[in-house]
């Protein structure tokens, strides 16, 4: 795995695992529960992506640092979540950051595996949303991707933007930075101003 992809993937794993730990804190789980929720949140999207792309071994099996990162996030939130004034706010912010990071790294992995641009975009979106969906289901919450605010669309923006910039020869670091800012920025704006697509009306 290229250094940039590995860095973004590990960072996204940590941030998403933090959101899992914060979700565990909201429903008052024990330390084992924190670890489980953090691990499935941090690793769920990347695992599904690698399975769909037939990439073996799965990243966290080949590199145990992914598990270490998840367990560190679980321990950090178990010991420090009570210090946060609004755990829900921090959970949504951490989730937005993880969404942007995973949208980019998932797309990079797809392109590196030889996938066409549109498939790489879908891999980016899958990486970005799957872990959070598993987290919300485990914590008995309606998954964020099914709520009104823009969510998957933000991941789609970041993934599509990265593929487009890569296609015209923009350097990977710059393309990753622009795509991350666009994806995370749209998600944070949706949280701040309650932006959503129009719902179905009879």
C-alpha positions as CSV (number, residue, x, y, z in Angstrom):
1,X,0.0,0.0,0.0
2,X,1.4,3.4,-1.0
3,X,2.4,5.7,1.9
4,X,-0.3,8.3,1.3
5,X,-3.1,5.6,1.1
6,X,-1.8,3.9,4.2
7,X,-1.7,7.2,6.1
8,X,-5.2,8.2,5.1
9,X,-6.5,4.7,5.8
10,X,-5.0,4.5,9.3
11,X,-6.1,8.1,10.1
12,X,-9.6,7.4,8.9
13,X,-9.7,4.2,10.9
14,X,-8.7,6.0,14.1
15,X,-11.2,8.8,13.6
16,X,-14.1,6.4,12.7
17,X,-13.1,4.2,15.7
18,X,-13.3,7.3,17.9
19,X,-16.9,7.9,16.6
20,X,-17.6,4.2,17.5
21,X,-16.2,4.8,21.0
22,X,-18.3,7.9,21.5
23,X,-21.4,6.0,20.3
24,X,-20.6,3.3,22.9
25,X,-20.3,6.0,25.6
26,X,-23.7,7.4,24.7
27,X,-25.3,4.0,25.5
28,X,-23.0,3.3,28.5
29,X,-21.3,0.1,27.3
30,X,-18.5,-1.7,29.2
31,X,-14.9,-1.7,28.0
32,X,-15.4,-4.8,25.8
33,X,-18.4,-3.1,24.2
34,X,-16.3,0.0,23.5
35,X,-13.7,-2.2,21.8
36,X,-16.2,-4.1,19.7
37,X,-18.0,-1.0,18.4
38,X,-14.7,0.9,17.8
39,X,-13.3,-2.0,15.8
40,X,-16.3,-2.6,13.6
41,X,-16.7,1.1,12.9
42,X,-13.1,1.6,12.1
43,X,-12.6,-1.5,10.0
44,X,-16.1,-2.3,8.6
45,X,-15.9,-0.1,5.5
46,X,-12.3,-1.1,4.5
47,X,-13.0,-4.8,5.0
48,X,-16.1,-4.7,2.8
49,X,-14.2,-2.7,0.2
50,X,-11.3,-5.2,0.1
51,X,-13.7,-8.1,-0.2
52,X,-15.6,-6.5,-3.1
53,X,-12.3,-5.8,-4.8
54,X,-11.0,-9.3,-4.0
55,X,-7.9,-7.9,-2.3
56,X,-6.3,-10.4,0.1
57,X,-5.4,-10.5,2.8
58,X,-7.7,-7.8,4.2
59,X,-5.7,-4.8,5.4
60,X,-6.1,-5.3,9.1
61,X,-5.1,-9.0,8.9
62,X,-2.0,-8.1,7.0
63,X,-1.2,-5.1,9.2
64,X,-2.1,-5.4,12.9
65,X,-1.6,-1.7,13.4
66,X,-5.2,-1.2,12.3
67,X,-6.4,-3.2,15.3
68,X,-4.0,-1.3,17.6
69,X,-5.4,2.0,16.3
70,X,-9.0,0.9,16.9
71,X,-8.2,-0.3,20.4
72,X,-6.4,2.9,21.2
73,X,-9.5,4.9,20.1
74,X,-11.7,2.7,22.3
75,X,-9.5,3.2,25.3
76,X,-9.2,6.9,24.7
77,X,-13.0,7.3,24.5
78,X,-13.7,5.0,27.5
79,X,-11.3,7.1,29.7
80,X,-12.1,10.5,28.3
81,X,-15.6,10.7,26.8
82,X,-17.1,11.9,30.1
83,X,-15.0,15.1,29.7
84,X,-16.9,16.1,26.6
85,X,-19.8,18.5,27.0
86,X,-21.7,17.1,24.0
87,X,-20.8,13.6,22.9
88,X,-23.3,13.6,20.1
89,X,-21.7,16.7,18.6
90,X,-18.2,15.2,18.8
91,X,-19.5,11.9,17.4
92,X,-21.0,13.6,14.3
93,X,-17.8,15.7,13.8
94,X,-15.6,12.6,14.1
95,X,-17.9,10.8,11.7
96,X,-17.7,13.6,9.2
97,X,-13.8,13.6,9.3
98,X,-13.8,9.8,9.0
99,X,-16.2,10.1,6.1
100,X,-13.9,12.4,4.1
101,X,-10.8,10.4,4.9
102,X,-12.3,7.1,3.9
103,X,-13.9,8.5,0.8
104,X,-10.5,9.4,-0.4
105,X,-8.5,6.4,0.7
106,X,-11.2,4.0,-0.5
107,X,-11.1,5.6,-3.9
108,X,-7.3,5.4,-4.0
109,X,-7.4,1.7,-3.1
110,X,-9.9,1.1,-5.9
111,X,-7.8,2.9,-8.5
112,X,-4.7,1.1,-7.3
113,X,-6.5,-2.2,-7.7
114,X,-7.1,-1.4,-11.4
115,X,-10.8,-0.5,-11.0
116,X,-12.5,1.8,-13.5
117,X,-13.2,5.3,-12.2
118,X,-16.9,4.8,-11.5
119,X,-16.1,1.6,-9.6
120,X,-13.4,3.4,-7.6
121,X,-15.9,6.0,-6.7
122,X,-18.3,3.3,-5.4
123,X,-15.5,1.8,-3.4
124,X,-14.8,5.2,-1.8
125,X,-18.4,5.6,-0.9
126,X,-18.6,2.1,0.5
127,X,-15.5,2.6,2.6
128,X,-16.9,5.8,3.9
129,X,-20.4,4.7,4.9
130,X,-20.3,1.0,5.8
131,X,-18.5,1.3,9.2
132,X,-20.8,4.0,10.4
133,X,-23.9,2.0,9.4
134,X,-22.7,-1.0,11.3
135,X,-22.0,1.2,14.4
136,X,-25.4,2.8,14.3
137,X,-27.2,-0.6,14.0
138,X,-25.2,-2.1,16.9
139,X,-26.0,1.0,19.0
140,X,-29.7,0.8,18.1
141,X,-29.7,4.1,16.2
142,X,-31.1,4.9,12.8
143,X,-28.0,4.9,10.5
144,X,-26.8,8.4,9.6
145,X,-26.9,7.5,5.9
146,X,-30.7,7.1,6.2
147,X,-31.3,10.3,8.0
148,X,-32.3,13.5,6.2
149,X,-29.0,15.4,6.3
150,X,-26.6,15.0,3.3
151,X,-24.3,12.0,4.1
152,X,-23.5,9.6,1.3
153,X,-23.7,12.5,-1.1
154,X,-20.7,14.0,0.7
155,X,-18.7,10.8,0.3
156,X,-19.7,10.7,-3.4
157,X,-18.5,14.2,-3.9
158,X,-15.1,13.5,-2.4
159,X,-14.7,10.2,-4.3
160,X,-15.8,11.6,-7.6
161,X,-13.6,14.7,-7.2
162,X,-10.5,12.6,-6.5
163,X,-11.1,10.4,-9.5
164,X,-11.6,13.6,-11.7
165,X,-8.5,15.3,-10.4
166,X,-6.4,12.1,-10.7
167,X,-7.6,11.7,-14.3
168,X,-6.3,15.2,-15.3
169,X,-2.9,14.5,-13.7
170,X,-3.2,16.4,-10.4
171,X,-0.7,15.0,-7.8
172,X,-2.1,12.5,-5.3
173,X,-1.5,14.7,-2.2
174,X,-3.2,17.7,-3.7
175,X,-6.0,15.7,-5.1
176,X,-6.5,13.9,-1.7
177,X,-6.5,17.3,0.1
178,X,-9.0,18.9,-2.2
179,X,-11.3,15.9,-2.2
180,X,-11.1,15.5,1.7
181,X,-11.9,19.2,2.2
182,X,-14.9,19.1,-0.2
183,X,-16.3,15.9,1.3
184,X,-15.9,16.8,4.9
185,X,-16.9,20.4,4.3
186,X,-20.2,19.4,2.7
187,X,-20.9,17.0,5.5
188,X,-20.1,19.6,8.2
189,X,-22.2,22.2,6.4
190,X,-25.1,19.7,6.2
191,X,-24.8,19.2,10.0
192,X,-24.6,23.0,10.7
193,X,-27.4,24.1,8.4
194,X,-29.5,20.9,8.2
195,X,-29.0,20.5,4.5
196,X,-30.8,17.6,2.9
197,X,-32.2,16.3,-0.4
198,X,-35.9,16.8,-0.8
199,X,-37.8,13.8,0.6
200,X,-40.5,11.9,-1.3
201,X,-43.9,13.5,-1.1
202,X,-47.2,11.9,-2.1
